[in-house]
Amino acid sequence: MVLDDQYAFLSGLVAADFPAGHEVLGDVAAETRAVLSTIGEILDELQLSREGIVKVEVHLADLDDFDAMDAAYREFFGGNAYPARTTVESKRLFGDSKVEITCQVRR
């Protein structure tokens, strides 16, 4: 993570990065929920809100998993306001993860 005067930049997180994530590896929706939950915890520690997230980058090991990731992603943000998002296919993610998420948050 990098902080400047205006933003917090959270580097890519995958479910394999944290012990609780091991049980969800292989299930794109579960991995997405786990990573977004961790992002939520980091935001809480920084006293930042989800509404402050302005940009998200999602890397999927298989772009065919987009719908499963997107459903879990929408649960996290709820409502109709979503940050700008780029989703790309990245074949080799750390620890055989299926999803990696990076975000930029307004402070």
N, C-alpha and C positions, 0 to 999 in steps of 0.2 A: 504494500500500500504506500502511496505517495500523497502527501498533503501539501497544498499551496494555500494562498489566501482565499481562494474562491471555490476550490474543488478538492474532493477526495477521489483518488484514482485507485480502484481496487483491481489488482492483477487477477488473471484468470484463476478461478477455483474449480476444482473437480471433486467428485465424491471420494476419490481415492486419497485426497489430501488430509482427511481427518478420520479417526477410528470409527466414528459412528456411521460413516459412509460405506464401509465395507459390506454391510448387509444389503445395500441398495444397488451395488454395482451390477450393471447389465440390464436394468430397468430404467429406460430413459425418463419416464415421468417421475419415478422415485428419486433418481439422481438429480433431476432438475429441482424438485422440491427440497432435497437435502442441501444443495448448493445455495439456493435462494434463501433458505432458512439461515444458513451460516452468514450470508450477506446481511440479512436482517439483524442478526446478532451483532455483527461488526458495526452496522449503522447505529444500533442502540448504544454500543460502547462509545461511539463518537458523538452521540446525541444528535444524530441526523435522521431524517425521515425518508421513507420510501418515496414520498412525493418529490424529494430532492434529486432522485435518480434521473439524469437527463439523457444518458446514452448507455446502451447495453450491447455487448457483442457476445453472441452465442456461437460456439463451435460445436458442431455435431459430428460424431464419427461417421454417421450415415444420414444424409439429408432426408431419406425416406422416413426418419423418425421425427420429422418436423411437427406433425400434428400432435403427437404425444407430448413433446416438449412444450409446444404452444399452449396446450390445455393446462399444464401445470404452471406455466409462466403467468397465464391469465389469473389463476387462483391467487398467486402472490400479490399481483397488483390490483386485482378487482376493479370494479367501476369501468369507466370509459376512457380514463386518462392513462396512457402508456408512454414510457420514454421512447426516444428514437432507438431503433434496434437494427442491427445487422446480424444475419444468420448465415453461416457458411459451413461447408463440409470440410472437416479436418480429419483425415483418416487415422492418424496416430496420436491419440490423447494419452496423457500420463495415466499409468496404472490400469490400462484397458478401460478407462472411463468412456462413457458414450456422449457426455456433454461437459463443456467448459464454459464458464460465464465470467465476463469481465464487465466492470461498470464504472461510470463516472458520475459522481454525486455532488450537487451544489451544496456548499457549506452555509 
